[in-house]
Amino acid sequence: MNGTTRSNIKVGMAVAIVLKKDQRSGELTEGIVQNILTKSASHPHGIKVRLISGEVGRVKKVLDS
């Protein structure tokens, strides 16, 4: 699953996100979704989420379904 569709992402899922500071390098950060911040049904760069660790970024990969 990709991270561009909001319905693919649920609170408590393991995901890989790209942080704002890592957008140029594309480095991914893995974690568990605490909140879904994007309100629209989809976003071309990925749905923005907050991880339990407090980090905020756009979902690039959904690690569990």
Secondary structure, 3 states (H helix, E strand, C coil): CCCCEHHHCCCCCEEEEEEHHHCCCCCEEEEEEEEECCCCCECCCCCEEEECCCCEEEEEEECCC
